[in-house]
Amino acid sequence: MEAAIDAVLGFELHGLGIGLVLLILLAAVWAGAINTVVGSGTLVTFPVLVAMGVPPVSATVSNAMGLIAGNFTGAWGYRREILQVRSVLAKLVPASFVGGVIGAALLIMLPEEVFGKVAPVLILVSLLMVIAQPRLAAWVKRRKTEEAADPETPSPGDPAETAAQKAADSVGWPLIVLVFLAGIYGGYFVAAQGILLMGIMGIFLAATMQQANGVKNLLVAFVNLTAAISYVVVDYVLRDPDDRVILWGIVLVIAVGSTLGGLIGAWVGRRLSPVVLRSIIIVLGLVALAVMLNNLFGIV
């Protein structure tokens, strides 16, 4: 028994003890749930990894790869809403795929110092998106209510068929281009791409917020999967072993946690208070911002 306790206490994963590994696991569960319901789960796990001393690029890459499992379980939880507007996927998934490839290439090709300087700005932008999301959602809801009340709006026939056709007809070049740009953003820096996509689709996609959320979960999953494949190829084909940035132990811990979190988010997400979720995201995002600014300038 004593030997088992000593073995547990002496456990290390990439230099992190058992307590810190369990903290990463809990953060991953929470991130998986948040990603499914709101988006921005990376603002939970990323600051935890950075605060533990994981280099920013390794933290971003390993975190993005680990969260993929939660992305897909979250999308599975919204499969009914996704099937209702599946006609939009043929145009939006390729846009996300290409954008994710470009974003991942930028992360891999640019020096780590560039990411260290850009990441605080991206975190700040992500936080502003999270803060502005309620106003944006209210504006979108008001706009859709006004459209529904317009006497010139045609009356629906079969509700399900009409909704699917309306969603398909709304996928124009503005939406495709913006989803493509969101894919670049997501491939380079995972945080808040879900919030960004919800804002874009809330304005340009003729679908309910729940349908848009389902499509968002699927697009984020494909962006992260695309980026992860790029990370693996570059790490093991182009980099020397000593220069590799993927921390597989952390990837596994986050994958386990985010899988559970994605399932939890799909089941109870609609009952969670958005105010509580948003507050925690903002607080943890500010922690990440403070840590990275301190690493850059030593001023926080």
C-alpha positions in Angstrom: 0.0 0.0 0.0 2.8 2.4 0.9 4.6 1.6 -2.3 1.5 2.3 -4.3 1.1 5.7 -2.5 4.7 6.5 -3.2 4.3 5.6 -6.9 1.3 7.9 -7.2 3.0 10.7 -5.4 6.1 10.3 -7.6 4.0 10.2 -10.8 5.0 12.9 -13.4 3.7 13.7 -16.8 5.9 16.0 -18.8 7.3 17.3 -15.5 3.8 17.8 -14.0 2.8 15.9 -10.8 -0.4 14.0 -10.2 -2.2 17.0 -8.7 -1.5 19.2 -11.7 -2.5 16.4 -14.1 -5.9 16.0 -12.2 -6.3 19.8 -12.5 -5.8 19.6 -16.3 -8.4 16.7 -16.4 -11.0 18.7 -14.5 -10.3 21.8 -16.7 -10.7 19.6 -19.8 -14.1 18.3 -18.6 -15.3 21.9 -18.1 -13.9 23.0 -21.4 -15.6 20.1 -23.2 -18.9 21.1 -21.7 -18.4 24.8 -22.4 -17.4 24.1 -26.0 -20.6 22.2 -26.6 -22.9 24.8 -25.0 -21.2 28.1 -25.7 -17.7 27.8 -27.1 -14.4 29.2 -25.8 -13.6 26.1 -23.8 -9.9 26.7 -24.7 -10.0 29.8 -22.5 -10.3 27.3 -19.6 -7.6 24.7 -20.6 -5.1 27.1 -22.3 -4.5 29.4 -19.3 -4.2 26.3 -17.0 -1.5 24.8 -19.2 0.4 28.2 -19.6 0.2 28.8 -15.9 1.8 25.4 -15.3 4.8 26.5 -17.5 3.9 24.7 -20.7 5.3 26.7 -23.7 2.5 28.6 -25.5 2.8 26.8 -28.8 2.9 23.4 -27.1 0.0 24.4 -25.0 -2.0 25.5 -28.0 -1.2 22.4 -30.2 -1.7 19.8 -27.4 -4.8 21.5 -26.2 -6.4 21.7 -29.6 -5.6 18.0 -30.3 -7.0 16.9 -26.9 -10.3 18.9 -27.3 -11.1 17.2 -30.7 -12.8 14.3 -28.9 -15.0 16.7 -27.0 -15.9 18.5 -30.2 -17.2 15.4 -31.8 -19.1 14.2 -28.8 -20.7 17.6 -28.5 -21.6 17.5 -32.2 -23.1 14.0 -31.7 -25.2 15.4 -28.9 -26.6 18.0 -31.3 -27.0 15.5 -34.2 -30.8 16.1 -34.4 -30.3 19.8 -35.0 -27.5 19.2 -37.4 -29.6 16.8 -39.5 -32.3 19.4 -39.7 -30.0 21.7 -41.7 -27.5 19.2 -43.1 -27.8 20.8 -46.6 -25.6 23.6 -45.4 -22.7 21.3 -44.5 -21.6 20.7 -48.1 -20.5 24.3 -48.4 -19.5 25.2 -44.9 -17.4 22.2 -44.0 -15.0 22.6 -46.9 -14.6 26.3 -46.1 -13.7 25.4 -42.5 -11.4 22.6 -43.7 -9.3 24.9 -46.0 -9.2 27.7 -43.4 -8.1 25.2 -40.7 -5.2 24.0 -42.9 -4.0 27.6 -43.5 -4.3 28.5 -39.8 -2.4 25.4 -38.7 0.3 26.2 -41.3 0.7 29.7 -39.9 1.0 28.4 -36.4 3.6 25.8 -37.5 5.6 28.0 -39.9 5.8 31.3 -37.9 8.4 31.6 -35.1 7.2 30.8 -31.6 8.0 34.4 -30.7 5.3 35.6 -33.1 2.7 33.5 -31.4 3.8 34.6 -28.0 3.1 38.2 -29.1 -0.1 37.6 -31.0 -1.7 35.2 -28.5 -2.5 37.9 -25.9 -4.2 40.0 -28.6 -6.2 37.0 -29.7 -7.2 36.2 -26.1 -8.3 39.8 -25.7 -10.3 39.6 -28.9 -11.8 36.3 -27.8 -12.8 37.8 -24.4 -14.5 40.8 -26.2 -16.4 38.3 -28.3 -17.6 36.5 -25.1 -18.6 39.7 -23.5 -20.4 41.0 -26.5 -22.1 37.7 -27.3 -25.3 38.4 -25.3 -25.9 41.7 -27.1 -25.2 40.0 -30.4 -27.6 37.1 -29.6 -30.3 39.6 -28.5 -29.9 41.6 -31.8 -30.1 38.5 -33.9 -33.2 37.3 -32.1 -34.8 40.7 -32.5 -33.9 40.8 -36.2 -35.5 37.3 -36.7 -38.6 38.3 -34.8 -39.0 41.4 -37.1 -38.6 39.2 -40.2 -41.2 36.8 -38.9 -43.6 39.6 -38.3 -43.0 41.1 -41.8 -46.3 40.7 -43.8 -44.2 40.1 -47.0 -42.5 37.1 -45.5 -44.1 34.0 -47.2 -46.0 31.6 -45.1 -44.3 28.2 -44.6 -45.6 25.0 -46.1 -44.1 21.9 -44.5 -42.2 23.4 -41.5 -39.3 21.0 -41.5 -38.8 21.0 -45.3 -39.2 24.8 -45.5 -36.7 25.4 -42.7 -34.1 23.2 -44.3 -34.5 24.9 -47.7 -34.4 28.3 -46.1 -31.2 27.4 -44.3 -29.7 26.1 -47.6 -30.7 29.2 -49.5 -29.1 31.5 -46.9 -25.6 30.0 -47.5 -24.1 32.7 -49.8 -20.5 33.9 -50.4 -20.4 36.2 -47.4 -21.2 33.3 -45.0 -18.7 31.0 -46.8 -15.9 33.5 -46.7 -16.5 34.4 -43.1 -16.6 30.7 -42.1 -13.3 30.3 -44.1 -11.7 33.1 -42.1 -13.0 31.7 -38.8 -11.3 28.4 -39.9 -8.0 30.2 -40.3 -8.5 31.8 -36.9 -9.4 28.4 -35.3 -6.4 26.6 -37.0 -4.0 29.2 -35.6 -5.6 29.9 -32.2 -8.4 27.6 -31.0 -9.9 29.9 -28.4 -13.4 31.4 -29.0 -13.8 30.1 -32.6 -17.2 28.7 -31.5 -18.3 32.2 -30.3 -17.0 33.7 -33.6 -18.9 31.1 -35.6 -22.1 31.6 -33.6 -21.9 35.3 -34.3 -21.4 34.8 -38.0 -24.1 32.1 -38.4 -26.5 34.0 -36.2 -26.4 36.9 -38.7 -26.0 35.1 -42.1 -27.5 31.6 -41.6 -31.3 31.2 -41.6 -31.6 28.7 -38.8 -32.5 28.5 -35.2 -29.8 29.2 -32.6 -29.8 25.5 -31.6 -29.3 24.4 -35.2 -26.5 27.0 -35.6 -25.0 25.7 -32.4 -25.0 22.1 -33.7 -23.4 23.2 -37.0 -20.9 25.2 -35.0 -19.9 22.2 -33.0 -19.3 20.2 -36.1 -17.3 22.9 -37.9 -15.1 23.4 -34.9 -14.5 19.7 -34.7 -13.4 19.6 -38.4 -11.1 22.6 -38.0 -9.4 21.1 -34.9 -9.1 17.7 -36.6 -7.6 19.3 -39.7 -5.2 21.4 -37.6 -4.2 18.3 -35.5 -3.3 16.3 -38.6 -1.1 19.2 -39.8 0.5 19.4 -36.4 1.4 15.7 -36.4 2.7 15.7 -40.0 5.0 18.7 -39.3 6.1 17.5 -35.9 7.2 14.1 -37.1 8.3 14.8 -40.7 9.8 18.3 -40.6 11.0 18.7 -37.0 13.9 17.1 -35.2 12.9 15.0 -32.2 14.2 17.6 -29.7 12.1 20.4 -31.4 8.7 18.6 -31.4 5.9 20.5 -29.7 3.2 17.9 -29.2 2.9 16.7 -25.6 1.1 13.4 -26.1 0.4 12.9 -22.4 -1.4 16.2 -22.1 -3.3 15.4 -25.3 -4.5 12.2 -23.8 -5.6 13.7 -20.5 -7.5 16.6 -22.3 -9.1 14.1 -24.7 -10.4 12.0 -21.8 -11.7 15.0 -20.0 -13.2 16.8 -23.0 -15.0 13.6 -24.1 -16.8 13.4 -20.8 -17.4 17.2 -20.9 -18.8 17.1 -24.4 -21.4 14.5 -23.3 -22.3 16.4 -20.2 -22.6 19.6 -22.2 -24.9 18.0 -24.7 -27.2 16.7 -21.9 -27.4 19.6 -19.5 -26.1 22.5 -21.6 -29.4 24.2 -22.0 -30.0 24.3 -18.3 -26.6 25.9 -17.4 -26.6 29.6 -16.7 -24.9 31.5 -19.6 -24.0 34.2 -17.1 -22.0 31.8 -14.9 -20.3 30.2 -17.9 -19.4 33.5 -19.4 -18.1 34.9 -16.1 -15.8 31.9 -15.6 -14.5 32.2 -19.2 -13.8 35.9 -18.7 -12.0 35.3 -15.4 -9.8 32.5 -16.8 -9.2 34.4 -20.0 -7.9 37.4 -18.0 -5.6 35.0 -16.1 -4.2 33.7 -19.4 -3.8 37.3 -20.6 -2.0 38.3 -17.4 0.4 35.3 -17.5 1.3 35.9 -21.1 1.8 39.7 -20.7 4.0 38.9 -17.7 6.1 36.4 -19.8 6.4 39.1 -22.5 7.0 42.3 -20.6 7.2 41.4 -16.9 4.7 44.1 -16.1 1.8 42.1 -14.6 
